[in-house]
């Protein structure tokens, strides 16, 4: 089987080579394109900042719960002592 027979099933060898070169050029252009990289980077930064905010809100929420419980205990004690007067 010579090379002519191998390419007979696919078409003209010159045309196949030209199509392959076109695919390679398009792939190289897509690999060199950096237009979407800024959006991806901003998305990652946004995700990290959001994670930090959610984590901080959880910690602050726990601290505030303790503070309000202490205020509630002081208020209950004060109203109990006023009620006994």
C-alpha positions as CSV (number, residue, x, y, z in Angstrom):
1,X,0.0,0.0,0.0
2,X,1.6,3.2,-1.1
3,X,1.0,6.7,0.3
4,X,-1.5,7.5,-2.5
5,X,-3.7,4.6,-1.4
6,X,-3.6,5.7,2.2
7,X,-4.8,9.2,1.5
8,X,-7.3,8.1,-1.1
9,X,-9.9,7.5,1.6
10,X,-9.4,11.0,3.1
11,X,-9.1,13.1,0.0
12,X,-6.4,15.2,-1.5
13,X,-3.2,15.1,0.6
14,X,-2.5,18.8,0.0
15,X,-6.0,19.7,1.2
16,X,-5.6,17.6,4.3
17,X,-2.3,19.3,5.1
18,X,-3.9,22.7,4.6
19,X,-6.8,21.8,6.9
20,X,-4.4,20.5,9.5
21,X,-2.3,23.7,9.3
22,X,-5.5,25.7,9.7
23,X,-6.5,23.7,12.8
24,X,-3.0,24.2,14.3
25,X,-3.2,28.0,13.6
26,X,-6.6,28.3,15.3
27,X,-5.3,26.3,18.3
28,X,-2.3,28.4,18.6
29,X,-4.4,31.6,18.4
30,X,-6.7,30.3,21.2
31,X,-3.7,29.3,23.4
32,X,-2.2,32.8,22.9
33,X,-5.5,34.6,23.6
34,X,-5.5,36.0,27.1
35,X,-8.8,38.0,26.9
36,X,-10.6,35.7,29.3
37,X,-7.8,35.4,31.8
38,X,-8.6,38.7,33.5
39,X,-12.2,37.6,34.1
40,X,-11.1,34.3,35.6
41,X,-8.6,36.0,37.9
42,X,-11.3,38.5,39.1
43,X,-13.6,35.6,39.7
44,X,-11.0,33.8,41.8
45,X,-10.3,37.0,43.8
46,X,-14.1,37.5,44.3
47,X,-14.5,33.9,45.5
48,X,-11.6,34.2,48.0
49,X,-12.9,37.6,49.3
50,X,-16.4,36.1,49.7
51,X,-15.0,33.1,51.6
52,X,-13.2,35.5,53.9
53,X,-16.3,37.6,54.5
54,X,-18.5,34.5,55.2
55,X,-15.9,33.1,57.6
56,X,-15.5,36.5,59.4
57,X,-19.3,36.9,59.7
58,X,-19.5,33.5,61.3
59,X,-16.8,34.4,63.9
60,X,-18.3,37.8,64.5
61,X,-21.7,36.2,64.8
62,X,-20.5,33.9,67.5
63,X,-18.8,36.7,69.4
64,X,-22.0,38.9,69.2
65,X,-24.1,36.1,70.4
66,X,-22.0,35.8,73.5
67,X,-22.1,39.6,74.0
68,X,-25.9,39.7,73.7
69,X,-26.3,36.7,76.0
70,X,-24.3,38.6,78.7
71,X,-26.4,41.7,78.1
72,X,-29.5,39.6,78.5
73,X,-28.3,38.1,81.7
74,X,-27.5,41.5,83.2
75,X,-30.9,42.9,82.1
76,X,-32.7,39.9,83.6
77,X,-30.8,40.3,86.9
78,X,-31.6,44.1,86.9
79,X,-35.3,43.6,86.2
80,X,-35.4,40.8,88.9
81,X,-33.8,43.1,91.5
82,X,-36.2,45.9,90.6
83,X,-39.2,43.6,90.9
84,X,-38.3,42.7,94.5
85,X,-38.3,46.4,95.6
